[in-house]
Amino acid sequence: MDENTKKELEFTFLGFDIKIDAFYKLLYQINDILLALCFIIGSFLFFSESTTFYGTVLFVIGSFELLIRPIITIIRDIHIYKVKKDKNL
């Protein structure tokens, strides 16, 4: 991949040049951290009956975050495909 092609797969965000792939990988990792925290905290909330409802809520949120994982990857692939197609890369 030449330097021009690499530059086409970057965008500027808050004054920083960010590679498309790296941006989506960061989103994926942030989602994974939030997912893990929801399940860990939710698990501890199940130890007491008074907090079971909140544990269930965190499990539902964690389940949606599991759904977000492949969506991030699909959006990344579509984004890269469109950039390459638009620039004939």
C-alpha positions as CSV (number, residue, x, y, z in Angstrom):
1,M,0.0,0.0,0.0
2,D,1.5,3.3,-1.0
3,E,1.6,6.4,1.1
4,N,-1.4,8.0,-0.7
5,T,-3.5,5.0,0.0
6,K,-2.6,5.0,3.7
7,K,-3.5,8.7,3.9
8,E,-7.0,8.0,2.3
9,L,-7.7,5.6,5.2
10,E,-7.2,8.4,7.8
11,F,-9.5,11.2,9.0
12,T,-9.0,14.2,11.3
13,F,-10.8,14.2,14.6
14,L,-10.3,16.9,17.2
15,G,-7.1,17.9,15.3
16,F,-5.7,14.4,15.2
17,D,-5.1,12.3,12.1
18,I,-6.7,9.0,13.0
19,K,-6.5,5.8,10.9
20,I,-10.0,4.4,10.2
21,D,-9.1,0.9,11.4
22,A,-7.5,2.1,14.6
23,F,-10.5,4.3,15.4
24,Y,-12.9,1.3,15.1
25,K,-10.5,-0.9,17.1
26,L,-10.5,1.7,19.9
27,L,-14.4,1.7,19.8
28,Y,-14.4,-2.1,20.0
29,Q,-12.0,-2.1,22.9
30,I,-13.9,0.5,24.8
31,N,-17.1,-1.4,24.3
32,D,-15.4,-4.6,25.5
33,I,-14.3,-2.8,28.7
34,L,-17.8,-1.5,29.4
35,L,-19.2,-5.0,28.6
36,A,-16.9,-6.6,31.1
37,L,-17.6,-4.0,33.8
38,C,-21.4,-4.5,33.3
39,F,-21.1,-8.3,33.8
40,I,-18.7,-8.1,36.7
41,I,-20.6,-5.5,38.6
42,G,-23.9,-7.2,37.7
43,S,-22.6,-10.5,39.0
44,F,-21.7,-8.9,42.4
45,L,-25.1,-7.3,42.6
46,F,-26.7,-10.7,42.5
47,F,-25.2,-11.6,45.9
48,S,-27.8,-9.5,47.6
49,E,-31.6,-9.8,46.9
50,S,-32.0,-6.1,47.4
51,T,-29.7,-5.4,44.4
52,T,-30.7,-8.2,42.1
53,F,-32.8,-5.9,39.9
54,Y,-29.8,-3.6,39.3
55,G,-27.7,-6.7,38.5
56,T,-30.3,-7.8,35.9
57,V,-30.3,-4.3,34.4
58,L,-26.5,-4.4,34.0
59,F,-26.8,-7.9,32.4
60,V,-29.3,-6.6,29.9
61,I,-27.0,-3.6,29.1
62,G,-24.0,-6.1,28.7
63,S,-26.1,-8.2,26.4
64,F,-26.7,-5.1,24.1
65,E,-23.0,-4.4,24.2
66,L,-22.4,-7.9,22.9
67,L,-24.6,-7.0,20.0
68,I,-22.7,-3.8,19.4
69,R,-19.4,-5.7,18.9
70,P,-20.1,-7.2,15.5
71,I,-21.9,-4.0,14.5
72,I,-18.7,-2.0,15.1
73,T,-16.8,-4.4,12.9
74,I,-19.4,-4.3,10.1
75,I,-19.5,-0.5,10.1
76,R,-15.7,-0.4,10.0
77,D,-15.6,-2.7,7.0
78,I,-18.3,-0.7,5.2
79,H,-16.4,2.6,6.0
80,I,-13.1,1.2,4.7
81,Y,-14.8,-0.2,1.6
82,K,-16.5,3.1,0.8
83,V,-13.3,5.1,1.2
84,K,-11.4,2.7,-1.1
85,K,-14.3,2.6,-3.6
86,D,-14.6,6.4,-3.6
87,K,-10.9,6.8,-4.1
88,N,-10.5,3.8,-6.5
89,L,-7.9,2.3,-4.2
